[in-house]
Amino acid sequence: MILRFNKKEVDELINWQLQNKVSETEVPYASYIKEKNPKANVKCLPSLEIVGDDGVYILNHSTKTNSRNVKNYPKVVYAEECNPKTMEFDDWWEVKNNSFGGDDGVELLPIEWFKKIKQIGKFYMLEVSPNTIGMKGIK
């Protein structure tokens, strides 16, 4: 399923990540991985996260918070097709389950992917299924 994310808003996340010098970080669930295998490499390059829970959205992958308000919630960019803030529950829930699967989860999207996009228009387009995530338009 193709999900569209507002290019301007995603670029703001990327710029924040680069301006705050968020370079090498740890993969999600790094502490769990290290507990199971203390020698595991849990470092990753600058990345965004795509999250599937209440909707499908992208946010910064960082130990710093890119907050959008006084409550210090992280800034997120919802998929146009799966936004619980603007859509009825049954509509976004069906898209979330068909694209990301029934379970909640998080996957990394390397910032390098976004730099390779030959993007024309207002959206980054990600092809999302319960088993794979890819970007449309990579050179």
C-alpha positions in Angstrom: 0.0 0.0 0.0 1.3 3.5 -0.9 1.3 6.0 2.0 2.0 9.7 1.3 3.9 11.9 3.8 4.0 15.7 3.5 7.5 16.4 2.0 7.9 19.8 3.6 7.1 18.4 7.1 9.4 15.4 6.7 12.2 17.7 5.4 11.7 19.7 8.6 12.3 16.5 10.6 15.4 15.7 8.6 16.8 19.3 9.0 16.2 19.2 12.7 18.1 15.9 12.9 21.0 17.3 11.0 21.1 20.7 12.7 21.1 19.1 16.1 24.0 16.9 15.0 22.1 13.7 15.7 24.5 11.4 14.0 25.0 7.9 15.1 22.3 6.6 17.5 21.1 3.2 18.6 18.5 1.1 16.9 15.1 0.7 18.6 15.1 -1.8 21.4 18.9 -1.6 21.7 18.8 -2.4 25.4 16.8 -5.5 24.8 19.2 -6.6 22.0 22.3 -5.9 24.1 20.7 -7.9 27.0 20.4 -10.9 24.7 23.7 -10.4 22.9 26.2 -8.0 24.7 28.4 -7.9 21.7 25.7 -6.9 19.2 26.2 -3.8 17.2 23.2 -1.6 17.9 24.5 1.6 16.3 22.7 3.1 13.2 23.2 6.1 10.9 20.9 9.2 11.1 17.4 8.0 10.6 13.8 8.7 11.0 11.3 6.2 12.4 8.1 5.1 10.8 5.7 4.0 13.5 2.4 2.1 13.2 0.1 2.4 16.2 -2.5 5.1 16.4 -2.2 5.8 12.7 1.1 5.5 10.7 3.6 8.4 11.1 7.2 9.4 10.8 9.3 11.1 13.6 12.9 11.7 14.5 15.0 8.7 15.7 16.9 10.5 18.4 17.5 10.6 22.2 16.7 14.3 21.9 13.1 15.4 21.5 12.1 17.5 18.5 9.1 18.9 20.4 6.2 20.6 18.8 4.5 22.0 21.9 4.8 22.7 25.7 3.9 19.1 26.6 7.1 18.0 24.9 5.4 15.6 22.6 7.6 14.7 19.6 6.7 16.2 16.2 5.2 13.6 14.0 4.2 13.6 10.3 1.1 11.3 9.7 0.5 9.5 6.5 -2.2 11.3 4.6 -4.2 8.0 4.3 -3.8 7.1 8.0 -4.2 10.1 10.3 -6.3 9.6 13.5 -6.4 13.4 14.0 -8.3 14.0 10.8 -10.0 10.7 9.9 -12.7 8.5 11.4 -11.4 5.6 13.5 -12.6 2.8 11.1 -11.0 4.5 8.1 -7.5 5.0 9.5 -7.6 1.7 11.4 -8.2 -0.3 8.2 -5.3 1.5 6.4 -3.0 1.0 9.4 -3.8 -2.8 9.5 -3.5 -3.2 5.7 -0.2 -1.3 5.5 1.7 -1.8 8.8 -0.1 -4.9 10.1 -2.2 -5.6 13.1 0.6 -5.1 15.7 2.2 -1.9 16.7 5.8 -1.4 15.6 8.6 0.8 14.5 11.1 0.6 11.7 14.0 2.9 10.8 14.2 5.0 7.6 17.7 6.1 6.9 18.0 9.8 6.1 20.1 8.8 3.1 17.0 7.3 1.5 15.4 10.7 1.4 18.5 12.3 -0.1 18.3 9.8 -3.0 14.7 10.6 -3.9 14.0 12.3 -7.1 11.0 14.0 -5.7 8.6 16.2 -7.6 5.5 17.3 -5.7 4.3 17.6 -2.2 4.8 14.1 -0.9 7.3 11.3 -0.1 5.7 8.1 -1.1 6.4 4.9 0.9 5.3 1.5 0.0 4.3 -0.2 3.2 3.2 -3.7 3.9 3.3 -5.8 7.1 6.6 -7.4 5.8 8.4 -4.6 3.8 8.9 -0.9 3.7 10.3 0.8 0.6 10.4 4.3 -0.9 9.1 5.3 -4.3 11.4 7.4 -6.5 14.8 6.5 -5.3 17.4 7.2 -8.0 
